[in-house]
Amino acid sequence: MIFRHPRPHLLILSLLFYAVICFQSSAQAQSEPPPGMLYIPQGYFQMGTSSGKEDEKPMHFIFTSAYFIDKYEVSNKNYSAFMLATGHPAPKFWQDERFNEPDQPVVGVSWHDAMAYAKWKGRRLPTEAEWEKAARGNDGRLWPWGRKFDKGFNFFFVNIFGDNDNYSYTAPVNYYHSGISPFGLYNTAGNVWEWCQDWYDENYYSVSPEINPEGPQEPQPMKVLRGGSWINSVEGIKVVKRARNFPHIKNDIYGFRTALSSP
């Protein structure tokens, strides 16, 4: 005996509705960020600039797959848990009272140290493209909060050189709410330069693939850092600024945050 639904069109609509709900639930589950991280959806964004330094040119459009990235820079508290669990050596400046409060970003870490922490967390460092997208959003802004601010109001936005921002050295990783990026990241401008996954090449933007660039495939002498630090001016912390150094260097202006590919 063959069963026939009395209203087949309603059955089809019900099945379609059920499929949409399942798809939405699946998508929401995939985009649910781990604790302390934010979800960055797939899509294009404007990377680089047409009027900055040579290594910031040319402006080009990059597509990234969806990923997660830390809302805050890795703090001393975070890093202390890593050292306790693994026996990893303490960073340079660990005993320096200017930099060792629990909520300050960890500094004095090399690229290798940052990678070791990220691996312990089951994560990685962000690519340079992922970092800039998370800091910049999709509208081509030059600072995470948008336009440059008037002199005297920088303490609401960012930790840069001087005392007008309330901190002579590094600030807590969750400070400067007014300076968050379009995706909600704190301190992607100022505070500390952040190690990225990529090798540095001054001319990489000219040959960069359009989809999910990961930097030069052949090892180079230096790794990329992004974001500026507490010793830079407001012009020096634009989200397009690129820095580089040898991966073994440990500096009091270098920190990091981690990333994770979305399922």
C-alpha positions in Angstrom: 0.0 0.0 0.0 1.4 3.4 -1.0 0.9 6.3 1.5 -0.1 9.5 -0.1 0.1 12.7 1.9 -3.3 14.5 1.7 -1.5 17.8 1.0 1.8 17.1 -0.7 2.7 20.8 -1.2 2.5 21.3 2.6 4.8 18.3 3.1 7.3 19.8 0.7 7.2 23.1 2.5 7.6 21.4 5.8 10.7 19.5 4.6 12.2 22.7 3.2 11.6 24.5 6.4 13.2 21.7 8.4 16.2 21.7 6.1 16.7 25.5 6.5 16.5 25.2 10.3 19.0 22.4 10.3 21.3 24.4 8.1 21.1 27.4 10.3 21.7 25.4 13.4 24.7 23.8 11.8 26.1 27.2 10.7 25.5 28.6 14.2 27.3 25.7 15.8 30.3 26.1 13.5 30.5 29.8 14.2 30.3 29.5 17.9 33.7 30.8 19.1 35.8 29.1 21.8 35.9 31.1 25.1 37.9 34.3 24.7 37.8 34.3 20.9 35.7 36.0 18.2 34.3 34.7 15.0 35.5 36.4 11.7 33.2 35.3 8.8 34.5 34.4 5.4 34.7 37.0 2.7 36.7 39.8 1.1 38.3 42.8 2.7 40.6 45.6 1.6 44.2 44.9 2.5 47.1 47.3 2.3 47.1 50.9 1.0 47.9 52.8 -2.1 49.6 55.7 -0.4 51.7 54.3 2.5 55.2 52.8 2.7 56.3 50.5 -0.2 55.7 47.3 1.8 52.1 48.4 2.4 51.4 48.6 -1.4 49.5 47.9 -3.5 46.0 48.0 -2.0 44.4 44.7 -2.9 41.3 42.7 -2.1 41.8 39.4 -0.2 39.3 36.6 0.6 39.7 34.7 3.9 37.9 31.7 5.0 36.1 31.9 8.4 38.2 31.8 11.5 38.4 32.6 15.2 40.8 35.0 16.8 41.5 36.1 20.3 39.5 39.1 21.5 42.5 40.2 23.6 46.2 40.0 23.4 47.6 37.0 25.4 48.1 38.3 29.0 50.6 37.4 31.6 47.9 35.4 33.4 47.3 33.4 30.3 51.0 32.8 29.7 51.6 31.9 33.3 49.2 29.0 32.9 51.1 27.8 29.9 54.4 27.9 31.7 53.0 26.0 34.7 51.5 23.3 32.5 54.5 22.9 30.2 57.6 24.1 32.0 58.3 26.6 29.2 60.9 29.2 30.3 59.7 32.6 31.5 59.7 35.4 28.9 62.2 38.2 29.0 61.0 41.0 31.3 58.9 38.6 33.4 60.2 40.1 36.6 60.1 43.7 35.3 57.5 45.6 37.3 56.6 47.8 34.3 55.2 44.8 32.4 54.3 41.9 34.8 50.8 42.7 36.1 48.5 39.7 35.4 46.2 41.6 33.0 49.0 43.2 31.0 50.0 41.6 27.7 52.9 39.2 27.9 56.0 40.8 26.3 59.5 39.5 25.8 58.3 36.5 23.8 59.9 35.4 20.6 57.9 34.1 17.6 58.9 30.6 18.7 57.5 31.2 22.2 54.3 32.5 20.7 54.0 29.5 18.5 54.6 27.2 21.4 51.8 28.8 23.4 49.5 28.7 20.4 50.2 24.9 19.9 49.6 24.3 23.6 46.2 25.9 23.2 45.4 23.8 20.1 45.6 27.0 17.9 48.1 28.9 15.8 49.2 32.4 15.1 47.0 34.5 12.7 48.2 35.0 9.2 49.0 38.6 8.3 45.8 38.8 6.2 43.7 37.4 9.0 45.2 39.8 11.5 44.5 42.8 9.3 41.0 41.8 8.5 40.1 41.3 12.2 41.6 44.7 13.0 40.3 46.6 10.0 36.9 45.2 9.1 35.6 45.5 5.6 35.4 49.2 5.0 39.1 50.1 4.4 39.6 52.1 7.7 43.1 53.0 8.8 42.5 52.7 12.6 40.4 50.0 14.3 37.9 52.6 15.6 37.7 54.4 12.2 39.0 57.9 11.8 41.9 59.6 13.6 40.9 61.2 16.8 41.6 64.7 18.0 44.6 65.4 20.2 43.9 64.9 23.9 41.2 62.2 23.4 43.6 59.3 22.7 43.2 57.8 26.2 39.8 56.6 25.2 41.1 54.7 22.2 44.6 53.4 22.3 47.9 53.0 24.2 50.7 54.9 22.4 53.7 57.0 23.3 53.2 59.3 26.2 51.0 59.5 29.3 47.8 60.9 27.8 46.4 57.4 27.5 46.7 56.7 31.2 49.6 54.2 30.8 53.3 54.9 30.4 54.0 51.3 29.4 51.6 48.5 28.4 48.0 48.7 29.3 45.6 45.9 30.4 44.5 43.8 27.5 40.9 44.6 28.0 41.3 48.4 28.2 40.3 51.0 25.6 36.8 49.9 24.7 36.4 52.8 22.4 39.3 51.6 20.3 37.9 48.1 19.5 37.9 46.9 15.9 34.7 46.4 13.8 34.8 42.7 14.9 35.3 43.5 18.6 39.0 43.0 19.1 40.9 45.0 21.7 44.3 46.7 21.2 44.9 45.9 17.5 46.5 49.3 17.5 49.1 50.2 20.1 50.0 48.4 23.3 52.2 45.7 21.7 53.2 44.6 18.2 51.8 41.2 17.6 53.6 38.3 16.0 51.9 36.8 12.9 52.4 33.4 11.3 53.9 34.7 8.0 57.5 35.2 6.9 58.1 38.8 5.9 58.6 39.9 2.3 58.6 43.6 1.4 57.1 42.9 -2.0 54.7 40.1 -1.0 51.5 42.1 -1.7 52.5 42.3 -5.4 52.4 38.5 -5.7 50.0 37.5 -2.9 47.3 35.0 -3.8 43.8 36.3 -3.6 42.5 33.6 -1.4 43.8 32.8 2.1 47.4 34.1 1.6 49.9 32.8 4.2 53.0 34.8 3.3 56.0 33.6 1.3 56.3 29.8 1.0 60.1 29.9 1.1 61.6 30.8 4.5 62.8 34.3 4.8 65.0 35.9 7.5 62.2 37.6 9.4 58.6 37.2 10.6 55.8 39.7 10.4 54.5 41.8 13.3 51.4 44.0 13.2 49.6 46.6 15.2 52.1 49.0 16.7 52.9 49.4 20.3 53.1 51.7 23.4 56.2 53.5 22.0 54.6 54.5 18.6 52.7 57.6 17.5 49.2 57.4 16.3 50.4 57.6 12.7 52.6 54.6 13.4 49.8 52.3 14.5 47.6 52.4 11.4 46.2 48.9 10.7 48.2 48.8 7.4 51.6 49.2 9.1 53.9 46.2 8.8 56.9 45.4 11.0 59.3 42.6 11.0 62.1 41.0 13.0 64.0 37.8 13.4 61.9 35.0 15.0 64.2 34.6 18.0 64.0 38.3 19.1 62.4 39.1 22.5 61.4 42.7 22.9 59.3 44.6 25.5 57.1 45.9 22.6 56.3 42.4 21.2 53.3 40.2 22.2 50.8 38.2 20.3 47.3 36.7 20.1 46.2 33.4 18.7 43.8 32.2 15.9 42.0 29.1 15.0 40.5 28.0 11.7 36.7 27.6 11.7 35.3 24.1 11.1 
